Amino acid sequence: MFEVAEAWSNNWAWSLPLIVLTVLAHAFGLALIREQLVLPLSLTFGRHRSSFTLTVIIVPTVVLITVLHGLEAGVWAVAYVALGARPEFSSAMLYSLNAMTTYGHAELYLAQHWRLMGAIEALNGMMLFGLTTAFLFGVLQRHWPAPGH
């Protein structure tokens, strides 16, 4: 029983800083996307709420957000390799994306004493995707085409 408790505390000790790091990175990344992409494009194209304007703004926004999620999954993957939870980066990245998205269908597992960390990463993914959903909703709400456009 002591071994399980010790392993679980290690999982939390590594996971909590990763959650804080990725949520902060995500928030700053979304702010940067808003300031450097959404707002300038809104000023250029946003006077008329049309399907074209929405497309010009939403396509690069979604691409950058996807890259942001990939980078955050990569941070977890690096941790998995460094901790010996996965043997190499490619499988650690696939595992991380599976955990973060709660997809979970690849037959990959972390080393036994690190398995709780995968569940904690899924919790982190829910937070990150929640932030993304709120951000995209705001962009869509502001730029949704007016009736008849």
Residue frames as qw, qx, qy, qz and C-alpha x, y, z in Angstrom:
[[0.000, 0.885, 0.466, 0.000, 0.00, 0.00, 0.00],
 [0.329, -0.756, 0.098, 0.557, 2.87, 2.40, 0.80],
 [0.410, -0.075, 0.587, 0.695, 4.31, 1.92, -2.70],
 [0.168, 0.654, 0.641, 0.365, 1.03, 2.94, -4.33],
 [0.191, -0.926, -0.255, 0.204, 0.70, 6.06, -2.16],
 [0.416, -0.568, 0.311, 0.639, 4.29, 7.04, -2.90],
 [0.352, 0.185, 0.662, 0.636, 3.84, 6.51, -6.65],
 [0.057, 0.805, 0.561, 0.183, 0.61, 8.53, -6.61],
 [0.266, -0.870, -0.063, 0.410, 2.27, 11.41, -4.80],
 [0.405, -0.285, 0.497, 0.713, 5.01, 11.42, -7.46],
 [0.251, 0.510, 0.688, 0.451, 2.32, 11.54, -10.15],
 [0.094, -0.925, -0.366, 0.027, 0.73, 14.59, -8.52],
 [0.434, -0.686, 0.146, 0.565, 4.10, 16.21, -7.82],
 [0.339, -0.085, 0.579, 0.737, 4.97, 16.13, -11.53],
 [0.145, 0.569, 0.723, 0.365, 1.46, 16.71, -12.89],
 [0.120, -0.866, -0.388, 0.291, 0.43, 19.81, -10.97],
 [0.209, -0.616, 0.253, 0.716, 3.32, 21.96, -12.24],
 [0.218, 0.090, 0.746, 0.623, 2.64, 20.68, -15.77],
 [0.047, 0.731, 0.677, 0.075, -1.01, 21.70, -15.44],
 [0.159, -0.846, -0.128, 0.493, -0.08, 25.17, -14.21],
 [0.281, -0.382, 0.507, 0.720, 2.52, 25.55, -16.96],
 [0.177, 0.265, 0.782, 0.536, 0.21, 24.44, -19.78],
 [0.001, 0.811, 0.581, -0.069, -2.80, 26.45, -18.58],
 [0.184, -0.779, 0.053, 0.597, -0.65, 29.58, -18.29],
 [0.252, -0.201, 0.644, 0.693, 0.91, 28.91, -21.70],
 [0.155, 0.507, 0.792, 0.302, -2.54, 28.35, -23.16],
 [0.048, -0.875, -0.389, 0.285, -3.96, 31.55, -21.68],
 [0.186, -0.680, 0.278, 0.653, -0.98, 33.60, -22.88],
 [0.275, 0.019, 0.773, 0.572, -1.09, 31.84, -26.27],
 [0.137, 0.695, 0.695, 0.124, -4.78, 32.67, -26.70],
 [0.105, -0.877, -0.133, 0.449, -4.10, 36.28, -25.68],
 [0.264, -0.445, 0.522, 0.678, -1.28, 36.47, -28.22],
 [0.243, 0.324, 0.807, 0.431, -3.47, 34.99, -30.96],
 [0.046, 0.843, 0.521, -0.126, -6.16, 37.55, -30.12],
 [0.166, -0.837, 0.068, 0.517, -3.75, 40.50, -30.09],
 [0.218, -0.461, 0.610, 0.607, -1.59, 39.54, -33.08],
 [0.089, 0.123, 0.866, 0.476, -4.15, 37.87, -35.35],
 [0.023, 0.634, 0.773, -0.009, -7.81, 38.26, -34.43],
 [0.054, -0.803, -0.250, 0.539, -7.80, 41.98, -33.61],
 [0.084, -0.448, 0.445, 0.771, -5.75, 43.09, -36.63],
 [0.046, 0.199, 0.854, 0.478, -7.86, 40.96, -38.97],
 [0.001, -0.702, -0.675, 0.225, -11.00, 42.31, -37.30],
 [0.036, -0.714, -0.007, 0.699, -9.87, 45.86, -37.99],
 [0.044, -0.279, 0.656, 0.700, -9.08, 45.01, -41.60],
 [0.219, -0.152, -0.830, -0.490, -12.08, 42.84, -42.48],
 [0.126, -0.332, -0.864, 0.357, -14.45, 43.05, -39.55],
 [0.223, 0.160, 0.105, -0.956, -16.58, 46.05, -40.42],
 [0.707, 0.091, -0.297, -0.636, -18.89, 43.85, -42.41],
 [0.545, -0.207, 0.774, -0.249, -19.96, 40.65, -40.68],
 [0.750, 0.399, -0.303, -0.431, -19.86, 38.16, -43.52],
 [0.991, -0.053, 0.118, 0.042, -18.95, 34.55, -44.17],
 [0.664, 0.576, -0.217, 0.426, -15.76, 35.75, -45.84],
 [0.111, -0.742, 0.397, -0.528, -14.71, 37.78, -42.78],
 [0.827, -0.405, 0.291, -0.261, -15.48, 34.88, -40.46],
 [0.962, 0.205, -0.002, 0.182, -13.43, 32.52, -42.64],
 [0.440, 0.690, -0.299, 0.490, -10.45, 34.91, -42.85],
 [0.301, -0.664, 0.447, -0.518, -10.41, 35.19, -39.06],
 [0.861, -0.300, 0.285, -0.295, -11.35, 31.68, -37.94],
 [0.927, 0.308, -0.185, 0.103, -9.11, 29.55, -40.20],
 [0.450, 0.524, -0.511, 0.511, -5.73, 30.88, -39.03],
 [0.452, -0.533, 0.399, -0.594, -7.05, 31.11, -35.47],
 [0.958, -0.128, 0.109, -0.230, -7.97, 27.42, -35.44],
 [0.812, 0.398, -0.322, 0.281, -4.65, 26.43, -36.99],
 [0.149, 0.591, -0.508, 0.609, -2.69, 28.35, -34.34],
 [0.665, -0.416, 0.338, -0.521, -4.81, 26.97, -31.51],
 [0.991, 0.076, -0.094, -0.056, -4.22, 23.44, -32.82],
 [0.589, 0.491, -0.440, 0.468, -0.46, 24.08, -32.82],
 [0.247, -0.581, 0.439, -0.639, -0.76, 25.43, -29.27],
 [0.892, -0.245, 0.179, -0.335, -2.49, 22.24, -28.12],
 [0.912, 0.286, -0.237, 0.173, 0.20, 20.17, -29.87],
 [0.286, 0.594, -0.489, 0.571, 2.97, 22.07, -28.12],
 [0.528, -0.484, 0.399, -0.573, 1.28, 21.54, -24.77],
 [0.990, -0.029, 0.020, -0.135, 0.93, 17.81, -25.44],
 [0.701, 0.495, -0.369, 0.356, 4.61, 17.85, -26.34],
 [0.143, -0.637, 0.503, -0.566, 5.49, 19.26, -22.91],
 [0.834, -0.274, 0.327, -0.351, 3.74, 16.28, -21.28],
 [0.943, 0.298, -0.134, 0.056, 5.46, 13.90, -23.73],
 [0.370, 0.632, -0.506, 0.456, 8.89, 15.27, -22.82],
 [0.460, -0.509, 0.506, -0.523, 8.05, 14.74, -19.15],
 [0.965, -0.030, 0.121, -0.231, 6.96, 11.14, -19.83],
 [0.809, 0.428, -0.307, 0.262, 10.26, 10.35, -21.54],
 [0.100, 0.649, -0.507, 0.558, 12.32, 12.15, -18.88],
 [0.610, -0.400, 0.457, -0.509, 10.55, 10.21, -16.12],
 [0.011, -0.218, 0.970, 0.107, 10.89, 6.88, -17.92],
 [0.577, 0.268, 0.540, -0.551, 7.12, 6.54, -18.26],
 [0.806, 0.567, 0.135, -0.103, 7.46, 6.05, -22.06],
 [0.796, -0.186, 0.293, 0.496, 10.62, 4.93, -23.86],
 [0.376, 0.062, 0.360, 0.852, 10.75, 7.46, -26.71],
 [0.136, 0.289, 0.113, -0.941, 9.22, 10.78, -27.71],
 [0.349, -0.023, -0.599, -0.720, 7.02, 9.56, -30.58],
 [0.440, -0.369, -0.817, -0.062, 5.08, 7.08, -28.44],
 [0.214, -0.389, -0.518, 0.731, 5.01, 9.57, -25.56],
 [0.172, 0.152, -0.156, -0.961, 3.53, 12.20, -27.88],
 [0.447, -0.197, -0.705, -0.513, 0.88, 9.81, -29.16],
 [0.395, -0.401, -0.766, 0.311, 0.06, 8.81, -25.60],
 [0.104, -0.297, -0.289, 0.904, -0.09, 12.46, -24.55],
 [0.306, 0.010, -0.358, -0.882, -2.48, 13.40, -27.36],
 [0.483, -0.295, -0.796, -0.216, -4.64, 10.41, -26.49],
 [0.343, -0.412, -0.646, 0.543, -4.74, 11.43, -22.83],
 [0.026, -0.223, -0.093, 0.970, -5.20, 15.16, -23.44],
 [0.404, -0.020, -0.417, -0.814, -8.09, 14.65, -25.85],
 [0.589, -0.072, 0.654, -0.469, -9.49, 11.76, -23.79],
 [0.686, 0.358, -0.457, -0.439, -9.50, 9.78, -27.04],
 [0.513, -0.445, 0.687, -0.261, -7.59, 6.93, -25.44],
 [0.935, 0.230, 0.099, -0.252, -7.86, 4.30, -28.16],
 [0.517, 0.600, -0.600, 0.109, -4.18, 3.75, -28.92],
 [0.920, -0.330, -0.208, 0.039, -2.91, 0.71, -27.06],
 [0.428, 0.474, -0.421, 0.644, -0.19, 2.66, -25.30],
 [0.648, -0.706, -0.285, 0.002, 0.34, 2.76, -21.57],
 [0.008, -0.821, 0.446, -0.357, 2.60, 4.60, -19.21],
 [0.392, 0.186, -0.826, 0.361, 4.93, 2.64, -16.95],
 [0.467, -0.496, -0.732, 0.002, 2.84, 1.19, -14.11],
 [0.384, -0.520, -0.442, 0.622, 3.76, 3.71, -11.41],
 [0.055, -0.197, 0.128, 0.970, 3.09, 6.69, -13.74],
 [0.007, 0.420, 0.815, 0.399, -0.40, 5.71, -14.93],
 [0.097, -0.763, -0.519, 0.374, -2.22, 8.17, -12.70],
 [0.174, -0.467, 0.197, 0.844, -0.32, 10.91, -14.48],
 [0.046, 0.175, 0.733, 0.656, -2.15, 10.06, -17.71],
 [0.148, -0.697, -0.701, -0.029, -5.52, 10.54, -16.02],
 [0.237, -0.710, -0.178, 0.639, -4.31, 13.85, -14.59],
 [0.158, -0.178, 0.473, 0.848, -3.25, 14.91, -18.10],
 [0.030, -0.498, -0.771, -0.396, -6.81, 14.17, -19.28],
 [0.213, -0.795, -0.451, 0.344, -8.03, 16.57, -16.58],
 [0.248, -0.506, 0.201, 0.801, -5.57, 19.13, -17.91],
 [0.129, 0.150, 0.702, 0.684, -6.83, 18.57, -21.46],
 [0.073, -0.716, -0.691, -0.069, -10.39, 19.27, -20.35],
 [0.224, -0.765, -0.162, 0.582, -9.24, 22.59, -18.90],
 [0.221, -0.320, 0.458, 0.799, -7.32, 23.52, -22.05],
 [0.052, 0.337, 0.772, 0.536, -10.16, 22.58, -24.39],
 [0.121, -0.783, -0.571, 0.214, -12.58, 24.50, -22.17],
 [0.192, -0.655, 0.078, 0.727, -10.44, 27.62, -22.55],
 [0.152, -0.064, 0.671, 0.723, -10.26, 27.04, -26.29],
 [0.015, 0.574, 0.792, 0.209, -14.02, 26.59, -26.56],
 [0.128, -0.820, -0.350, 0.434, -14.66, 29.83, -24.66],
 [0.202, -0.495, 0.331, 0.778, -12.15, 31.69, -26.85],
 [0.102, 0.127, 0.770, 0.617, -13.58, 30.36, -30.12],
 [0.012, -0.706, -0.706, 0.049, -17.12, 31.11, -28.95],
 [0.131, -0.765, -0.115, 0.620, -16.10, 34.72, -28.36],
 [0.134, -0.296, 0.559, 0.763, -14.53, 34.99, -31.82],
 [0.047, 0.356, 0.848, 0.389, -17.55, 33.39, -33.48],
 [0.060, -0.754, -0.583, 0.297, -19.98, 35.53, -31.51],
 [0.108, -0.689, 0.064, 0.713, -18.20, 38.71, -32.57],
 [0.039, 0.402, -0.595, -0.695, -17.76, 37.79, -36.23],
 [0.393, 0.341, 0.854, 0.010, -20.79, 35.63, -37.06],
 [0.073, 0.199, 0.500, 0.840, -22.28, 36.87, -40.34],
 [0.349, 0.241, 0.315, -0.849, -25.26, 39.17, -40.07],
 [0.582, 0.425, 0.680, -0.136, -28.49, 37.81, -41.57],
 [0.575, 0.790, 0.179, -0.117, -28.43, 38.06, -45.35],
 [0.105, 0.841, -0.508, -0.152, -24.62, 38.11, -45.73]]
